[in-house]
Amino acid sequence: MGENKGEFALIDWIRSRSRFGRDVIVGIGDDTAAVRPPKDGALLLTIDTLLEGTHFNFRRCTPYQVGWKSIASAVSDVAAMAGIPRYALVGLALPRDASMQFARQLYDGMRAAADACRTGIIGGDVTSWRGKLAITVTVFGESPAKPVTRGGARVGDAIFVTGELGGSIEGRHVEFVPRIREALALREAVSLHAMMDISDGMSADLAHICRESRVGAVLYKDAIPISEDAKKMSRRGGKSALRRALSDGEDFELLFTVSQTAARRLEARPPFATRLSRIGEIVERGFYLQKKDGGRVSLQPKGYEHFRD
């Protein structure tokens, strides 16, 4: 699409399809957006970048799905802190040969995801270049109380996860809905000690919690909720279904720890219909997989790494 005429035509088209809440003072079309800050709690800020060939491939997904994922993956970071997403800014670097139809399909996916998450797209930047598609999304959210971080896990905590894990490449990595409602329901039901969303792989992300909390973990082998996609992929060869559930990544489920008392409360009365699984416990040190007979073997956390030596 053209560098100038196409850019402004796209911005005008996006602005014509945008709706803003009462707290938005200035929306799309000016030098910056302006919003009224929250009166209570904390302001949450997160940024997420998606790159063609790394986070998505157009041989396997549509522009609409990529647009959806760009918003949903950023919003998922707010859900990971039991926050409420409010606004998004989108930085869009389009391939120079991208058509207006392509750009509109991309935005339609963004808009649909934003609507599903009750998040307003209130500004951003559009440009084109000789490279592949790159999307950067900044999300502003609110935390009604102290944000839930990765660093609060305590020895003796139970480890839980929402949903099912592994095999997201079969489609769930671009069609998921961030666990916003589940996170807020958990916050209301119990005291969350530590939480994050699963993007790099469950075992790798649990290792992040352990590192920030200075603790170890034991995972119960038979309690890991393995997705049907992971099982199907394992039958075609390669990694086992369990290994996929532990390391595939981009499940965008919630991984969190709570006290044993809170764990019993969640198991007795789950606060939502989404599957909720107790998959392990926090220990002083080490990282283990526990078998049905109680025996433990050392587990090497694995997942996606952006930088490798």
Contacts in CASP RR format, 6 or more apart in sequence:
PFRMAT RR
TARGET T0000
AUTHOR 0000-0000-0000
METHOD contacts of the structure
MODEL  1
MGENKGEFALIDWIRSRSRFGRDVIVGIGDDTAAVRPPKDGALLLTIDTL
LEGTHFNFRRCTPYQVGWKSIASAVSDVAAMAGIPRYALVGLALPRDASM
QFARQLYDGMRAAADACRTGIIGGDVTSWRGKLAITVTVFGESPAKPVTR
GGARVGDAIFVTGELGGSIEGRHVEFVPRIREALALREAVSLHAMMDISD
GMSADLAHICRESRVGAVLYKDAIPISEDAKKMSRRGGKSALRRALSDGE
DFELLFTVSQTAARRLEARPPFATRLSRIGEIVERGFYLQKKDGGRVSLQ
PKGYEHFRD
1 7 0 8 1.000
1 10 0 8 1.000
1 94 0 8 1.000
1 96 0 8 1.000
1 97 0 8 1.000
1 98 0 8 1.000
1 99 0 8 1.000
1 100 0 8 1.000
1 103 0 8 1.000
1 128 0 8 1.000
2 96 0 8 1.000
2 128 0 8 1.000
3 96 0 8 1.000
3 127 0 8 1.000
3 128 0 8 1.000
6 100 0 8 1.000
7 126 0 8 1.000
7 127 0 8 1.000
7 128 0 8 1.000
9 100 0 8 1.000
10 100 0 8 1.000
10 103 0 8 1.000
10 104 0 8 1.000
10 107 0 8 1.000
10 126 0 8 1.000
11 28 0 8 1.000
11 29 0 8 1.000
11 126 0 8 1.000
13 104 0 8 1.000
13 107 0 8 1.000
14 28 0 8 1.000
14 107 0 8 1.000
14 121 0 8 1.000
15 28 0 8 1.000
15 29 0 8 1.000
17 107 0 8 1.000
17 111 0 8 1.000
18 27 0 8 1.000
18 28 0 8 1.000
18 111 0 8 1.000
18 120 0 8 1.000
18 121 0 8 1.000
18 122 0 8 1.000
19 120 0 8 1.000
20 27 0 8 1.000
20 120 0 8 1.000
20 122 0 8 1.000
21 120 0 8 1.000
23 35 0 8 1.000
23 36 0 8 1.000
23 86 0 8 1.000
24 33 0 8 1.000
24 34 0 8 1.000
24 35 0 8 1.000
24 87 0 8 1.000
24 120 0 8 1.000
24 122 0 8 1.000
25 34 0 8 1.000
25 35 0 8 1.000
25 36 0 8 1.000
26 32 0 8 1.000
26 33 0 8 1.000
26 34 0 8 1.000
27 33 0 8 1.000
27 34 0 8 1.000
27 122 0 8 1.000
27 123 0 8 1.000
28 121 0 8 1.000
28 122 0 8 1.000
28 123 0 8 1.000
28 124 0 8 1.000
29 123 0 8 1.000
33 87 0 8 1.000
33 89 0 8 1.000
33 122 0 8 1.000
33 123 0 8 1.000
33 124 0 8 1.000
35 86 0 8 1.000
35 87 0 8 1.000
35 122 0 8 1.000
35 140 0 8 1.000
37 43 0 8 1.000
38 142 0 8 1.000
40 144 0 8 1.000
41 142 0 8 1.000
41 143 0 8 1.000
41 144 0 8 1.000
41 145 0 8 1.000
42 142 0 8 1.000
42 143 0 8 1.000
42 146 0 8 1.000
42 147 0 8 1.000
43 140 0 8 1.000
43 141 0 8 1.000
43 142 0 8 1.000
43 143 0 8 1.000
44 78 0 8 1.000
44 81 0 8 1.000
44 83 0 8 1.000
44 139 0 8 1.000
44 140 0 8 1.000
44 141 0 8 1.000
44 142 0 8 1.000
44 143 0 8 1.000
44 147 0 8 1.000
45 138 0 8 1.000
45 139 0 8 1.000
45 140 0 8 1.000
45 141 0 8 1.000
46 74 0 8 1.000
46 77 0 8 1.000
46 78 0 8 1.000
46 138 0 8 1.000
46 139 0 8 1.000
47 74 0 8 1.000
47 136 0 8 1.000
47 137 0 8 1.000
47 138 0 8 1.000
47 139 0 8 1.000
48 70 0 8 1.000
48 73 0 8 1.000
48 74 0 8 1.000
48 77 0 8 1.000
48 136 0 8 1.000
48 137 0 8 1.000
48 139 0 8 1.000
49 134 0 8 1.000
49 135 0 8 1.000
49 136 0 8 1.000
49 137 0 8 1.000
50 56 0 8 1.000
50 66 0 8 1.000
50 69 0 8 1.000
50 70 0 8 1.000
50 73 0 8 1.000
50 134 0 8 1.000
50 135 0 8 1.000
50 136 0 8 1.000
50 137 0 8 1.000
51 132 0 8 1.000
51 133 0 8 1.000
51 134 0 8 1.000
52 58 0 8 1.000
52 132 0 8 1.000
52 133 0 8 1.000
52 134 0 8 1.000
53 132 0 8 1.000
55 69 0 8 1.000
55 73 0 8 1.000
56 65 0 8 1.000
56 66 0 8 1.000
56 69 0 8 1.000
56 174 0 8 1.000
58 66 0 8 1.000
60 169 0 8 1.000
60 171 0 8 1.000
61 69 0 8 1.000
61 171 0 8 1.000
61 174 0 8 1.000
62 105 0 8 1.000
63 102 0 8 1.000
63 105 0 8 1.000
63 106 0 8 1.000
63 109 0 8 1.000
64 105 0 8 1.000
64 106 0 8 1.000
64 108 0 8 1.000
64 109 0 8 1.000
64 112 0 8 1.000
65 109 0 8 1.000
65 174 0 8 1.000
65 175 0 8 1.000
66 106 0 8 1.000
66 109 0 8 1.000
66 133 0 8 1.000
66 135 0 8 1.000
66 174 0 8 1.000
67 106 0 8 1.000
67 107 0 8 1.000
67 108 0 8 1.000
67 109 0 8 1.000
67 110 0 8 1.000
67 113 0 8 1.000
67 135 0 8 1.000
68 109 0 8 1.000
68 110 0 8 1.000
68 112 0 8 1.000
68 113 0 8 1.000
68 174 0 8 1.000
68 175 0 8 1.000
69 113 0 8 1.000
69 173 0 8 1.000
69 174 0 8 1.000
69 176 0 8 1.000
70 90 0 8 1.000
70 110 0 8 1.000
70 113 0 8 1.000
70 135 0 8 1.000
70 137 0 8 1.000
71 88 0 8 1.000
71 90 0 8 1.000
71 109 0 8 1.000
71 110 0 8 1.000
71 113 0 8 1.000
71 114 0 8 1.000
71 117 0 8 1.000
71 119 0 8 1.000
71 121 0 8 1.000
71 137 0 8 1.000
71 139 0 8 1.000
72 113 0 8 1.000
72 117 0 8 1.000
72 176 0 8 1.000
72 177 0 8 1.000
72 178 0 8 1.000
72 252 0 8 1.000
73 137 0 8 1.000
73 199 0 8 1.000
73 252 0 8 1.000
74 88 0 8 1.000
74 137 0 8 1.000
74 138 0 8 1.000
74 139 0 8 1.000
75 85 0 8 1.000
75 88 0 8 1.000
75 113 0 8 1.000
75 117 0 8 1.000
75 119 0 8 1.000
75 139 0 8 1.000
75 178 0 8 1.000
75 180 0 8 1.000
76 176 0 8 1.000
76 178 0 8 1.000
76 179 0 8 1.000
76 197 0 8 1.000
76 199 0 8 1.000
76 252 0 8 1.000
77 139 0 8 1.000
77 197 0 8 1.000
78 84 0 8 1.000
78 85 0 8 1.000
78 139 0 8 1.000
78 141 0 8 1.000
78 178 0 8 1.000
78 180 0 8 1.000
79 85 0 8 1.000
79 178 0 8 1.000
79 179 0 8 1.000
79 180 0 8 1.000
79 182 0 8 1.000
79 183 0 8 1.000
79 197 0 8 1.000
79 254 0 8 1.000
80 148 0 8 1.000
80 183 0 8 1.000
80 195 0 8 1.000
80 196 0 8 1.000
80 197 0 8 1.000
80 254 0 8 1.000
81 143 0 8 1.000
81 147 0 8 1.000
81 148 0 8 1.000
81 149 0 8 1.000
81 183 0 8 1.000
81 195 0 8 1.000
82 143 0 8 1.000
82 147 0 8 1.000
82 148 0 8 1.000
82 183 0 8 1.000
82 184 0 8 1.000
82 186 0 8 1.000
82 187 0 8 1.000
82 192 0 8 1.000
82 195 0 8 1.000
83 141 0 8 1.000
83 142 0 8 1.000
83 143 0 8 1.000
83 144 0 8 1.000
83 147 0 8 1.000
83 180 0 8 1.000
83 183 0 8 1.000
83 184 0 8 1.000
83 187 0 8 1.000
84 141 0 8 1.000
84 142 0 8 1.000
84 143 0 8 1.000
84 144 0 8 1.000
84 180 0 8 1.000
84 184 0 8 1.000
85 117 0 8 1.000
85 118 0 8 1.000
85 119 0 8 1.000
85 139 0 8 1.000
85 140 0 8 1.000
85 141 0 8 1.000
85 178 0 8 1.000
85 180 0 8 1.000
86 119 0 8 1.000
86 120 0 8 1.000
86 139 0 8 1.000
86 140 0 8 1.000
86 141 0 8 1.000
86 142 0 8 1.000
87 119 0 8 1.000
87 120 0 8 1.000
87 121 0 8 1.000
87 122 0 8 1.000
87 139 0 8 1.000
87 140 0 8 1.000
87 141 0 8 1.000
88 114 0 8 1.000
88 119 0 8 1.000
88 120 0 8 1.000
88 121 0 8 1.000
88 122 0 8 1.000
88 123 0 8 1.000
88 137 0 8 1.000
88 138 0 8 1.000
88 139 0 8 1.000
88 140 0 8 1.000
89 121 0 8 1.000
89 122 0 8 1.000
89 123 0 8 1.000
89 124 0 8 1.000
89 137 0 8 1.000
89 138 0 8 1.000
89 140 0 8 1.000
90 110 0 8 1.000
90 121 0 8 1.000
90 123 0 8 1.000
90 124 0 8 1.000
90 125 0 8 1.000
90 135 0 8 1.000
90 136 0 8 1.000
90 137 0 8 1.000
91 124 0 8 1.000
91 125 0 8 1.000
91 126 0 8 1.000
91 135 0 8 1.000
91 136 0 8 1.000
91 137 0 8 1.000
92 103 0 8 1.000
92 106 0 8 1.000
92 124 0 8 1.000
92 125 0 8 1.000
92 126 0 8 1.000
92 127 0 8 1.000
92 134 0 8 1.000
92 135 0 8 1.000
93 127 0 8 1.000
93 128 0 8 1.000
93 129 0 8 1.000
93 131 0 8 1.000
93 133 0 8 1.000
93 134 0 8 1.000
93 135 0 8 1.000
94 102 0 8 1.000
94 103 0 8 1.000
94 126 0 8 1.000
94 127 0 8 1.000
94 128 0 8 1.000
94 129 0 8 1.000
94 133 0 8 1.000
95 128 0 8 1.000
95 129 0 8 1.000
95 130 0 8 1.000
95 131 0 8 1.000
95 132 0 8 1.000
95 133 0 8 1.000
96 128 0 8 1.000
96 129 0 8 1.000
96 130 0 8 1.000
96 131 0 8 1.000
98 128 0 8 1.000
98 133 0 8 1.000
103 126 0 8 1.000
106 133 0 8 1.000
106 135 0 8 1.000
110 121 0 8 1.000
111 121 0 8 1.000
114 120 0 8 1.000
114 121 0 8 1.000
116 177 0 8 1.000
117 177 0 8 1.000
117 178 0 8 1.000
117 180 0 8 1.000
119 139 0 8 1.000
144 187 0 8 1.000
145 187 0 8 1.000
148 187 0 8 1.000
148 192 0 8 1.000
148 194 0 8 1.000
148 195 0 8 1.000
148 256 0 8 1.000
149 194 0 8 1.000
149 195 0 8 1.000
149 212 0 8 1.000
150 194 0 8 1.000
150 195 0 8 1.000
150 196 0 8 1.000
150 208 0 8 1.000
150 209 0 8 1.000
150 212 0 8 1.000
150 213 0 8 1.000
151 194 0 8 1.000
151 209 0 8 1.000
151 212 0 8 1.000
151 213 0 8 1.000
152 193 0 8 1.000
152 194 0 8 1.000
152 212 0 8 1.000
152 213 0 8 1.000
152 257 0 8 1.000
153 193 0 8 1.000
153 194 0 8 1.000
153 209 0 8 1.000
153 210 0 8 1.000
153 213 0 8 1.000
153 215 0 8 1.000
153 257 0 8 1.000
153 282 0 8 1.000
154 193 0 8 1.000
154 213 0 8 1.000
154 215 0 8 1.000
154 257 0 8 1.000
154 259 0 8 1.000
154 282 0 8 1.000
155 215 0 8 1.000
155 282 0 8 1.000
155 283 0 8 1.000
155 284 0 8 1.000
156 259 0 8 1.000
156 260 0 8 1.000
156 281 0 8 1.000
156 282 0 8 1.000
156 283 0 8 1.000
157 193 0 8 1.000
157 194 0 8 1.000
157 257 0 8 1.000
157 258 0 8 1.000
157 259 0 8 1.000
157 260 0 8 1.000
157 281 0 8 1.000
157 282 0 8 1.000
158 257 0 8 1.000
158 258 0 8 1.000
158 259 0 8 1.000
158 260 0 8 1.000
158 262 0 8 1.000
158 263 0 8 1.000
158 278 0 8 1.000
158 280 0 8 1.000
158 281 0 8 1.000
158 282 0 8 1.000
159 206 0 8 1.000
159 217 0 8 1.000
159 219 0 8 1.000
159 255 0 8 1.000
159 256 0 8 1.000
159 257 0 8 1.000
159 278 0 8 1.000
159 279 0 8 1.000
159 280 0 8 1.000
159 281 0 8 1.000
159 282 0 8 1.000
160 254 0 8 1.000
160 255 0 8 1.000
160 256 0 8 1.000
160 257 0 8 1.000
160 258 0 8 1.000
160 263 0 8 1.000
160 266 0 8 1.000
160 276 0 8 1.000
160 277 0 8 1.000
160 278 0 8 1.000
160 279 0 8 1.000
161 198 0 8 1.000
161 202 0 8 1.000
161 225 0 8 1.000
161 253 0 8 1.000
161 254 0 8 1.000
161 255 0 8 1.000
161 256 0 8 1.000
161 276 0 8 1.000
161 277 0 8 1.000
161 279 0 8 1.000
162 179 0 8 1.000
162 182 0 8 1.000
162 253 0 8 1.000
162 254 0 8 1.000
162 274 0 8 1.000
162 275 0 8 1.000
162 276 0 8 1.000
162 277 0 8 1.000
163 225 0 8 1.000
163 251 0 8 1.000
163 253 0 8 1.000
163 274 0 8 1.000
163 275 0 8 1.000
163 276 0 8 1.000
163 277 0 8 1.000
164 225 0 8 1.000
164 226 0 8 1.000
164 227 0 8 1.000
164 228 0 8 1.000
164 230 0 8 1.000
164 245 0 8 1.000
164 251 0 8 1.000
164 253 0 8 1.000
164 275 0 8 1.000
165 198 0 8 1.000
165 202 0 8 1.000
165 224 0 8 1.000
165 225 0 8 1.000
165 226 0 8 1.000
165 227 0 8 1.000
165 230 0 8 1.000
165 244 0 8 1.000
165 245 0 8 1.000
165 246 0 8 1.000
165 248 0 8 1.000
165 251 0 8 1.000
165 253 0 8 1.000
166 226 0 8 1.000
166 227 0 8 1.000
166 229 0 8 1.000
166 230 0 8 1.000
166 241 0 8 1.000
166 244 0 8 1.000
166 245 0 8 1.000
166 248 0 8 1.000
166 249 0 8 1.000
166 251 0 8 1.000
167 227 0 8 1.000
167 229 0 8 1.000
167 230 0 8 1.000
167 233 0 8 1.000
167 244 0 8 1.000
167 248 0 8 1.000
168 176 0 8 1.000
168 227 0 8 1.000
168 229 0 8 1.000
168 248 0 8 1.000
168 249 0 8 1.000
168 250 0 8 1.000
168 251 0 8 1.000
168 252 0 8 1.000
169 229 0 8 1.000
169 233 0 8 1.000
169 248 0 8 1.000
169 250 0 8 1.000
170 229 0 8 1.000
170 232 0 8 1.000
170 233 0 8 1.000
171 229 0 8 1.000
172 227 0 8 1.000
172 229 0 8 1.000
172 250 0 8 1.000
172 251 0 8 1.000
173 249 0 8 1.000
173 250 0 8 1.000
173 252 0 8 1.000
176 251 0 8 1.000
176 252 0 8 1.000
178 197 0 8 1.000
178 252 0 8 1.000
179 197 0 8 1.000
179 252 0 8 1.000
179 253 0 8 1.000
179 254 0 8 1.000
179 274 0 8 1.000
181 272 0 8 1.000
182 254 0 8 1.000
182 271 0 8 1.000
182 272 0 8 1.000
182 274 0 8 1.000
183 195 0 8 1.000
183 254 0 8 1.000
185 271 0 8 1.000
185 272 0 8 1.000
186 192 0 8 1.000
186 195 0 8 1.000
186 254 0 8 1.000
186 256 0 8 1.000
186 266 0 8 1.000
186 271 0 8 1.000
188 271 0 8 1.000
189 265 0 8 1.000
189 266 0 8 1.000
189 269 0 8 1.000
189 271 0 8 1.000
190 258 0 8 1.000
190 259 0 8 1.000
190 262 0 8 1.000
190 265 0 8 1.000
190 266 0 8 1.000
191 258 0 8 1.000
191 259 0 8 1.000
191 262 0 8 1.000
192 256 0 8 1.000
192 257 0 8 1.000
192 258 0 8 1.000
193 256 0 8 1.000
193 257 0 8 1.000
193 258 0 8 1.000
193 259 0 8 1.000
194 209 0 8 1.000
194 212 0 8 1.000
194 213 0 8 1.000
194 256 0 8 1.000
194 257 0 8 1.000
195 254 0 8 1.000
195 255 0 8 1.000
195 256 0 8 1.000
195 257 0 8 1.000
196 205 0 8 1.000
196 208 0 8 1.000
196 209 0 8 1.000
196 254 0 8 1.000
196 255 0 8 1.000
196 256 0 8 1.000
197 205 0 8 1.000
197 252 0 8 1.000
197 253 0 8 1.000
197 254 0 8 1.000
197 255 0 8 1.000
198 205 0 8 1.000
198 249 0 8 1.000
198 250 0 8 1.000
198 251 0 8 1.000
198 252 0 8 1.000
198 253 0 8 1.000
198 254 0 8 1.000
198 255 0 8 1.000
199 205 0 8 1.000
199 249 0 8 1.000
199 250 0 8 1.000
199 251 0 8 1.000
199 252 0 8 1.000
199 304 0 8 1.000
200 208 0 8 1.000
200 249 0 8 1.000
200 303 0 8 1.000
200 304 0 8 1.000
200 305 0 8 1.000
201 246 0 8 1.000
201 247 0 8 1.000
201 248 0 8 1.000
201 249 0 8 1.000
201 250 0 8 1.000
201 251 0 8 1.000
201 302 0 8 1.000
201 303 0 8 1.000
201 304 0 8 1.000
202 224 0 8 1.000
202 245 0 8 1.000
202 246 0 8 1.000
202 247 0 8 1.000
202 249 0 8 1.000
202 251 0 8 1.000
202 253 0 8 1.000
202 255 0 8 1.000
203 219 0 8 1.000
203 246 0 8 1.000
203 247 0 8 1.000
203 287 0 8 1.000
203 299 0 8 1.000
203 301 0 8 1.000
203 302 0 8 1.000
203 303 0 8 1.000
204 247 0 8 1.000
204 249 0 8 1.000
204 301 0 8 1.000
204 302 0 8 1.000
204 303 0 8 1.000
204 304 0 8 1.000
204 305 0 8 1.000
205 255 0 8 1.000
206 217 0 8 1.000
206 219 0 8 1.000
206 255 0 8 1.000
206 287 0 8 1.000
206 301 0 8 1.000
207 217 0 8 1.000
207 287 0 8 1.000
207 301 0 8 1.000
209 217 0 8 1.000
209 255 0 8 1.000
209 257 0 8 1.000
210 216 0 8 1.000
210 217 0 8 1.000
210 282 0 8 1.000
210 286 0 8 1.000
210 287 0 8 1.000
213 282 0 8 1.000
215 282 0 8 1.000
215 283 0 8 1.000
215 284 0 8 1.000
215 285 0 8 1.000
216 282 0 8 1.000
216 283 0 8 1.000
216 284 0 8 1.000
216 285 0 8 1.000
216 286 0 8 1.000
216 287 0 8 1.000
217 280 0 8 1.000
217 281 0 8 1.000
217 282 0 8 1.000
217 283 0 8 1.000
217 286 0 8 1.000
217 287 0 8 1.000
217 288 0 8 1.000
218 280 0 8 1.000
218 281 0 8 1.000
218 283 0 8 1.000
218 288 0 8 1.000
218 289 0 8 1.000
218 290 0 8 1.000
218 296 0 8 1.000
219 246 0 8 1.000
219 279 0 8 1.000
219 280 0 8 1.000
219 288 0 8 1.000
219 289 0 8 1.000
219 290 0 8 1.000
219 299 0 8 1.000
220 278 0 8 1.000
220 279 0 8 1.000
220 280 0 8 1.000
220 290 0 8 1.000
221 242 0 8 1.000
221 289 0 8 1.000
221 290 0 8 1.000
221 291 0 8 1.000
221 292 0 8 1.000
222 291 0 8 1.000
222 292 0 8 1.000
223 277 0 8 1.000
223 278 0 8 1.000
223 279 0 8 1.000
223 280 0 8 1.000
224 242 0 8 1.000
224 245 0 8 1.000
224 246 0 8 1.000
224 277 0 8 1.000
224 279 0 8 1.000
225 245 0 8 1.000
225 275 0 8 1.000
225 277 0 8 1.000
225 279 0 8 1.000
226 241 0 8 1.000
226 242 0 8 1.000
226 244 0 8 1.000
226 245 0 8 1.000
227 245 0 8 1.000
227 251 0 8 1.000
230 241 0 8 1.000
230 244 0 8 1.000
230 245 0 8 1.000
230 248 0 8 1.000
231 241 0 8 1.000
233 239 0 8 1.000
233 241 0 8 1.000
233 244 0 8 1.000
234 240 0 8 1.000
234 241 0 8 1.000
234 244 0 8 1.000
239 247 0 8 1.000
243 302 0 8 1.000
246 299 0 8 1.000
246 302 0 8 1.000
247 302 0 8 1.000
247 303 0 8 1.000
248 303 0 8 1.000
249 303 0 8 1.000
249 304 0 8 1.000
250 304 0 8 1.000
257 282 0 8 1.000
258 266 0 8 1.000
263 278 0 8 1.000
266 276 0 8 1.000
266 278 0 8 1.000
267 278 0 8 1.000
270 276 0 8 1.000
280 290 0 8 1.000
286 298 0 8 1.000
287 298 0 8 1.000
287 299 0 8 1.000
287 300 0 8 1.000
287 301 0 8 1.000
288 296 0 8 1.000
288 297 0 8 1.000
288 298 0 8 1.000
288 299 0 8 1.000
289 296 0 8 1.000
289 297 0 8 1.000
289 298 0 8 1.000
289 299 0 8 1.000
290 296 0 8 1.000
291 297 0 8 1.000
END
